[in-house]
Amino acid sequence: MKLNKNIYNLRKEKGFSQEYMAEQINVSRQTISNWELGETSPNPEQLLLLSKIFETSVDNLLGNDMIFKDNNEKHNYICLGLMIVCGCIAGVWSFSANKFRDVEIFLITIVGVAVGYGIGLVINGILKKLKR
């Protein structure tokens, strides 16, 4: 289990001593040492306190790297929507211009879809930054 290593690494990263951590969680310094050595583990209430002290999630403390599907679905819909809108705009524009052959209209539409995808990636990146 990664928990013991995560506690140790986060404590060192934050510059906290075992004594300081013990005071914050209301346990002994030996208890912190045992957690870091993997001999014992914190209970759920202590995990919650650790996550607050380290300013991280309990999932991160436990080493859960799973990305939940519903977080990505929103971003996928943004990309898909922009791809459709930009592709349609490019296709309609190239068709109504009456100066392009069918192959060129198709390629312009594909370029529109690619541009929509790129814009979607940029917007997703901005949303992820704002979410933090």
Biotite code that builds the C-alpha atoms (Angstrom):
import biotite.structure as struc

atoms = struc.array([
    struc.Atom([0.000, 0.000, 0.000], chain_id="A", res_id=1, res_name="MET", atom_name="CA", element="C"),
    struc.Atom([1.252, 3.490, -0.839], chain_id="A", res_id=2, res_name="LYS", atom_name="CA", element="C"),
    struc.Atom([-0.278, 5.219, 2.185], chain_id="A", res_id=3, res_name="LEU", atom_name="CA", element="C"),
    struc.Atom([2.815, 5.012, 4.383], chain_id="A", res_id=4, res_name="ASN", atom_name="CA", element="C"),
    struc.Atom([5.090, 6.363, 1.630], chain_id="A", res_id=5, res_name="LYS", atom_name="CA", element="C"),
    struc.Atom([2.600, 9.116, 0.772], chain_id="A", res_id=6, res_name="ASN", atom_name="CA", element="C"),
    struc.Atom([2.412, 10.267, 4.398], chain_id="A", res_id=7, res_name="ILE", atom_name="CA", element="C"),
    struc.Atom([6.199, 10.316, 4.647], chain_id="A", res_id=8, res_name="TYR", atom_name="CA", element="C"),
    struc.Atom([6.719, 12.094, 1.308], chain_id="A", res_id=9, res_name="ASN", atom_name="CA", element="C"),
    struc.Atom([4.028, 14.709, 1.929], chain_id="A", res_id=10, res_name="LEU", atom_name="CA", element="C"),
    struc.Atom([5.343, 15.394, 5.430], chain_id="A", res_id=11, res_name="ARG", atom_name="CA", element="C"),
    struc.Atom([8.858, 15.906, 4.079], chain_id="A", res_id=12, res_name="LYS", atom_name="CA", element="C"),
    struc.Atom([7.556, 17.998, 1.167], chain_id="A", res_id=13, res_name="GLU", atom_name="CA", element="C"),
    struc.Atom([5.728, 20.306, 3.571], chain_id="A", res_id=14, res_name="LYS", atom_name="CA", element="C"),
    struc.Atom([8.699, 20.429, 5.934], chain_id="A", res_id=15, res_name="GLY", atom_name="CA", element="C"),
    struc.Atom([6.693, 19.095, 8.889], chain_id="A", res_id=16, res_name="PHE", atom_name="CA", element="C"),
    struc.Atom([8.294, 17.151, 11.699], chain_id="A", res_id=17, res_name="SER", atom_name="CA", element="C"),
    struc.Atom([6.723, 14.031, 13.139], chain_id="A", res_id=18, res_name="GLN", atom_name="CA", element="C"),
    struc.Atom([6.202, 15.950, 16.365], chain_id="A", res_id=19, res_name="GLU", atom_name="CA", element="C"),
    struc.Atom([4.309, 18.721, 14.571], chain_id="A", res_id=20, res_name="TYR", atom_name="CA", element="C"),
    struc.Atom([2.124, 16.195, 12.766], chain_id="A", res_id=21, res_name="MET", atom_name="CA", element="C"),
    struc.Atom([1.423, 14.367, 16.016], chain_id="A", res_id=22, res_name="ALA", atom_name="CA", element="C"),
    struc.Atom([0.266, 17.601, 17.672], chain_id="A", res_id=23, res_name="GLU", atom_name="CA", element="C"),
    struc.Atom([-2.014, 18.458, 14.752], chain_id="A", res_id=24, res_name="GLN", atom_name="CA", element="C"),
    struc.Atom([-3.720, 15.065, 14.767], chain_id="A", res_id=25, res_name="ILE", atom_name="CA", element="C"),
    struc.Atom([-3.587, 14.571, 18.545], chain_id="A", res_id=26, res_name="ASN", atom_name="CA", element="C"),
    struc.Atom([-1.563, 11.354, 18.431], chain_id="A", res_id=27, res_name="VAL", atom_name="CA", element="C"),
    struc.Atom([1.938, 10.454, 19.597], chain_id="A", res_id=28, res_name="SER", atom_name="CA", element="C"),
    struc.Atom([5.047, 10.965, 17.486], chain_id="A", res_id=29, res_name="ARG", atom_name="CA", element="C"),
    struc.Atom([5.477, 7.186, 17.556], chain_id="A", res_id=30, res_name="GLN", atom_name="CA", element="C"),
    struc.Atom([2.075, 6.800, 15.897], chain_id="A", res_id=31, res_name="THR", atom_name="CA", element="C"),
    struc.Atom([3.216, 8.996, 12.999], chain_id="A", res_id=32, res_name="ILE", atom_name="CA", element="C"),
    struc.Atom([6.386, 6.931, 12.764], chain_id="A", res_id=33, res_name="SER", atom_name="CA", element="C"),
    struc.Atom([4.363, 3.697, 12.688], chain_id="A", res_id=34, res_name="ASN", atom_name="CA", element="C"),
    struc.Atom([2.172, 5.077, 9.896], chain_id="A", res_id=35, res_name="TRP", atom_name="CA", element="C"),
    struc.Atom([5.222, 6.029, 7.851], chain_id="A", res_id=36, res_name="GLU", atom_name="CA", element="C"),
    struc.Atom([6.805, 2.609, 8.399], chain_id="A", res_id=37, res_name="LEU", atom_name="CA", element="C"),
    struc.Atom([3.576, 0.893, 7.399], chain_id="A", res_id=38, res_name="GLY", atom_name="CA", element="C"),
    struc.Atom([3.211, -0.888, 10.728], chain_id="A", res_id=39, res_name="GLU", atom_name="CA", element="C"),
    struc.Atom([-0.174, 0.719, 11.413], chain_id="A", res_id=40, res_name="THR", atom_name="CA", element="C"),
    struc.Atom([-2.577, 2.917, 9.463], chain_id="A", res_id=41, res_name="SER", atom_name="CA", element="C"),
    struc.Atom([-4.610, 5.979, 10.385], chain_id="A", res_id=42, res_name="PRO", atom_name="CA", element="C"),
    struc.Atom([-8.329, 5.576, 10.976], chain_id="A", res_id=43, res_name="ASN", atom_name="CA", element="C"),
    struc.Atom([-10.818, 7.411, 8.722], chain_id="A", res_id=44, res_name="PRO", atom_name="CA", element="C"),
    struc.Atom([-10.998, 10.492, 10.965], chain_id="A", res_id=45, res_name="GLU", atom_name="CA", element="C"),
    struc.Atom([-7.210, 10.702, 11.061], chain_id="A", res_id=46, res_name="GLN", atom_name="CA", element="C"),
    struc.Atom([-7.053, 10.305, 7.271], chain_id="A", res_id=47, res_name="LEU", atom_name="CA", element="C"),
    struc.Atom([-9.378, 13.257, 6.922], chain_id="A", res_id=48, res_name="LEU", atom_name="CA", element="C"),
    struc.Atom([-7.198, 15.350, 9.256], chain_id="A", res_id=49, res_name="LEU", atom_name="CA", element="C"),
    struc.Atom([-4.090, 14.327, 7.314], chain_id="A", res_id=50, res_name="LEU", atom_name="CA", element="C"),
    struc.Atom([-5.709, 15.362, 4.045], chain_id="A", res_id=51, res_name="SER", atom_name="CA", element="C"),
    struc.Atom([-6.499, 18.789, 5.490], chain_id="A", res_id=52, res_name="LYS", atom_name="CA", element="C"),
    struc.Atom([-3.002, 19.265, 6.911], chain_id="A", res_id=53, res_name="ILE", atom_name="CA", element="C"),
    struc.Atom([-1.361, 18.186, 3.647], chain_id="A", res_id=54, res_name="PHE", atom_name="CA", element="C"),
    struc.Atom([-3.952, 20.084, 1.545], chain_id="A", res_id=55, res_name="GLU", atom_name="CA", element="C"),
    struc.Atom([-4.691, 17.031, -0.591], chain_id="A", res_id=56, res_name="THR", atom_name="CA", element="C"),
    struc.Atom([-7.534, 14.581, -1.025], chain_id="A", res_id=57, res_name="SER", atom_name="CA", element="C"),
    struc.Atom([-7.928, 11.350, 0.904], chain_id="A", res_id=58, res_name="VAL", atom_name="CA", element="C"),
    struc.Atom([-7.843, 9.591, -2.480], chain_id="A", res_id=59, res_name="ASP", atom_name="CA", element="C"),
    struc.Atom([-4.422, 11.082, -3.139], chain_id="A", res_id=60, res_name="ASN", atom_name="CA", element="C"),
    struc.Atom([-3.203, 10.020, 0.308], chain_id="A", res_id=61, res_name="LEU", atom_name="CA", element="C"),
    struc.Atom([-4.364, 6.468, -0.352], chain_id="A", res_id=62, res_name="LEU", atom_name="CA", element="C"),
    struc.Atom([-2.739, 6.453, -3.786], chain_id="A", res_id=63, res_name="GLY", atom_name="CA", element="C"),
    struc.Atom([-5.995, 6.287, -5.721], chain_id="A", res_id=64, res_name="ASN", atom_name="CA", element="C"),
    struc.Atom([-5.115, 7.635, -9.172], chain_id="A", res_id=65, res_name="ASP", atom_name="CA", element="C"),
    struc.Atom([-8.481, 6.745, -10.704], chain_id="A", res_id=66, res_name="MET", atom_name="CA", element="C"),
    struc.Atom([-10.017, 9.424, -12.909], chain_id="A", res_id=67, res_name="ILE", atom_name="CA", element="C"),
    struc.Atom([-13.762, 9.382, -12.682], chain_id="A", res_id=68, res_name="PHE", atom_name="CA", element="C"),
    struc.Atom([-15.693, 9.248, -15.921], chain_id="A", res_id=69, res_name="LYS", atom_name="CA", element="C"),
    struc.Atom([-18.095, 12.105, -15.205], chain_id="A", res_id=70, res_name="ASP", atom_name="CA", element="C"),
    struc.Atom([-15.207, 14.607, -14.996], chain_id="A", res_id=71, res_name="ASN", atom_name="CA", element="C"),
    struc.Atom([-14.101, 13.710, -18.508], chain_id="A", res_id=72, res_name="ASN", atom_name="CA", element="C"),
    struc.Atom([-17.592, 13.495, -20.027], chain_id="A", res_id=73, res_name="GLU", atom_name="CA", element="C"),
    struc.Atom([-18.128, 17.252, -19.682], chain_id="A", res_id=74, res_name="LYS", atom_name="CA", element="C"),
    struc.Atom([-14.877, 17.944, -21.516], chain_id="A", res_id=75, res_name="HIS", atom_name="CA", element="C"),
    struc.Atom([-15.680, 15.386, -24.224], chain_id="A", res_id=76, res_name="ASN", atom_name="CA", element="C"),
    struc.Atom([-19.021, 17.067, -24.900], chain_id="A", res_id=77, res_name="TYR", atom_name="CA", element="C"),
    struc.Atom([-17.315, 20.437, -25.258], chain_id="A", res_id=78, res_name="ILE", atom_name="CA", element="C"),
    struc.Atom([-14.865, 19.048, -27.824], chain_id="A", res_id=79, res_name="CYS", atom_name="CA", element="C"),
    struc.Atom([-17.562, 17.143, -29.697], chain_id="A", res_id=80, res_name="LEU", atom_name="CA", element="C"),
    struc.Atom([-19.863, 20.160, -29.826], chain_id="A", res_id=81, res_name="GLY", atom_name="CA", element="C"),
    struc.Atom([-17.162, 22.464, -31.103], chain_id="A", res_id=82, res_name="LEU", atom_name="CA", element="C"),
    struc.Atom([-16.095, 19.912, -33.705], chain_id="A", res_id=83, res_name="MET", atom_name="CA", element="C"),
    struc.Atom([-19.664, 19.689, -35.028], chain_id="A", res_id=84, res_name="ILE", atom_name="CA", element="C"),
    struc.Atom([-20.234, 23.455, -35.015], chain_id="A", res_id=85, res_name="VAL", atom_name="CA", element="C"),
    struc.Atom([-16.914, 24.348, -36.674], chain_id="A", res_id=86, res_name="CYS", atom_name="CA", element="C"),
    struc.Atom([-17.250, 21.502, -39.189], chain_id="A", res_id=87, res_name="GLY", atom_name="CA", element="C"),
    struc.Atom([-20.780, 22.606, -40.120], chain_id="A", res_id=88, res_name="CYS", atom_name="CA", element="C"),
    struc.Atom([-19.766, 26.240, -40.463], chain_id="A", res_id=89, res_name="ILE", atom_name="CA", element="C"),
    struc.Atom([-16.803, 25.310, -42.680], chain_id="A", res_id=90, res_name="ALA", atom_name="CA", element="C"),
    struc.Atom([-18.927, 22.939, -44.766], chain_id="A", res_id=91, res_name="GLY", atom_name="CA", element="C"),
    struc.Atom([-21.790, 25.372, -45.284], chain_id="A", res_id=92, res_name="VAL", atom_name="CA", element="C"),
    struc.Atom([-19.408, 28.218, -46.076], chain_id="A", res_id=93, res_name="TRP", atom_name="CA", element="C"),
    struc.Atom([-17.428, 26.186, -48.624], chain_id="A", res_id=94, res_name="SER", atom_name="CA", element="C"),
    struc.Atom([-20.601, 24.815, -50.244], chain_id="A", res_id=95, res_name="PHE", atom_name="CA", element="C"),
    struc.Atom([-22.307, 28.202, -50.488], chain_id="A", res_id=96, res_name="SER", atom_name="CA", element="C"),
    struc.Atom([-19.211, 29.849, -51.970], chain_id="A", res_id=97, res_name="ALA", atom_name="CA", element="C"),
    struc.Atom([-19.872, 27.935, -55.241], chain_id="A", res_id=98, res_name="ASN", atom_name="CA", element="C"),
    struc.Atom([-16.211, 27.914, -56.173], chain_id="A", res_id=99, res_name="LYS", atom_name="CA", element="C"),
    struc.Atom([-15.024, 24.648, -54.639], chain_id="A", res_id=100, res_name="PHE", atom_name="CA", element="C"),
    struc.Atom([-15.212, 21.104, -55.960], chain_id="A", res_id=101, res_name="ARG", atom_name="CA", element="C"),
    struc.Atom([-16.806, 18.359, -53.844], chain_id="A", res_id=102, res_name="ASP", atom_name="CA", element="C"),
    struc.Atom([-13.406, 17.062, -52.673], chain_id="A", res_id=103, res_name="VAL", atom_name="CA", element="C"),
    struc.Atom([-12.359, 20.545, -51.600], chain_id="A", res_id=104, res_name="GLU", atom_name="CA", element="C"),
    struc.Atom([-15.640, 21.062, -49.708], chain_id="A", res_id=105, res_name="ILE", atom_name="CA", element="C"),
    struc.Atom([-15.029, 17.767, -47.916], chain_id="A", res_id=106, res_name="PHE", atom_name="CA", element="C"),
    struc.Atom([-11.455, 18.747, -46.999], chain_id="A", res_id=107, res_name="LEU", atom_name="CA", element="C"),
    struc.Atom([-12.527, 22.207, -45.799], chain_id="A", res_id=108, res_name="ILE", atom_name="CA", element="C"),
    struc.Atom([-15.178, 20.550, -43.615], chain_id="A", res_id=109, res_name="THR", atom_name="CA", element="C"),
    struc.Atom([-12.532, 18.189, -42.150], chain_id="A", res_id=110, res_name="ILE", atom_name="CA", element="C"),
    struc.Atom([-10.288, 21.177, -41.423], chain_id="A", res_id=111, res_name="VAL", atom_name="CA", element="C"),
    struc.Atom([-13.241, 22.846, -39.684], chain_id="A", res_id=112, res_name="GLY", atom_name="CA", element="C"),
    struc.Atom([-13.709, 19.756, -37.516], chain_id="A", res_id=113, res_name="VAL", atom_name="CA", element="C"),
    struc.Atom([-9.983, 19.756, -36.645], chain_id="A", res_id=114, res_name="ALA", atom_name="CA", element="C"),
    struc.Atom([-10.114, 23.453, -35.733], chain_id="A", res_id=115, res_name="VAL", atom_name="CA", element="C"),
    struc.Atom([-13.145, 22.758, -33.527], chain_id="A", res_id=116, res_name="GLY", atom_name="CA", element="C"),
    struc.Atom([-11.240, 19.977, -31.788], chain_id="A", res_id=117, res_name="TYR", atom_name="CA", element="C"),
    struc.Atom([-8.288, 22.296, -31.180], chain_id="A", res_id=118, res_name="GLY", atom_name="CA", element="C"),
    struc.Atom([-10.526, 25.003, -29.743], chain_id="A", res_id=119, res_name="ILE", atom_name="CA", element="C"),
    struc.Atom([-12.166, 22.362, -27.542], chain_id="A", res_id=120, res_name="GLY", atom_name="CA", element="C"),
    struc.Atom([-8.762, 21.309, -26.174], chain_id="A", res_id=121, res_name="LEU", atom_name="CA", element="C"),
    struc.Atom([-7.886, 24.923, -25.392], chain_id="A", res_id=122, res_name="VAL", atom_name="CA", element="C"),
    struc.Atom([-11.207, 25.464, -23.598], chain_id="A", res_id=123, res_name="ILE", atom_name="CA", element="C"),
    struc.Atom([-10.764, 22.220, -21.637], chain_id="A", res_id=124, res_name="ASN", atom_name="CA", element="C"),
    struc.Atom([-7.296, 23.327, -20.567], chain_id="A", res_id=125, res_name="GLY", atom_name="CA", element="C"),
    struc.Atom([-8.656, 26.667, -19.389], chain_id="A", res_id=126, res_name="ILE", atom_name="CA", element="C"),
    struc.Atom([-11.498, 24.972, -17.491], chain_id="A", res_id=127, res_name="LEU", atom_name="CA", element="C"),
    struc.Atom([-9.055, 22.613, -15.759], chain_id="A", res_id=128, res_name="LYS", atom_name="CA", element="C"),
    struc.Atom([-6.891, 25.567, -14.683], chain_id="A", res_id=129, res_name="LYS", atom_name="CA", element="C"),
    struc.Atom([-9.928, 27.447, -13.372], chain_id="A", res_id=130, res_name="LEU", atom_name="CA", element="C"),
    struc.Atom([-11.143, 24.379, -11.494], chain_id="A", res_id=131, res_name="LYS", atom_name="CA", element="C"),
    struc.Atom([-7.961, 24.233, -9.410], chain_id="A", res_id=132, res_name="ARG", atom_name="CA", element="C"),
])
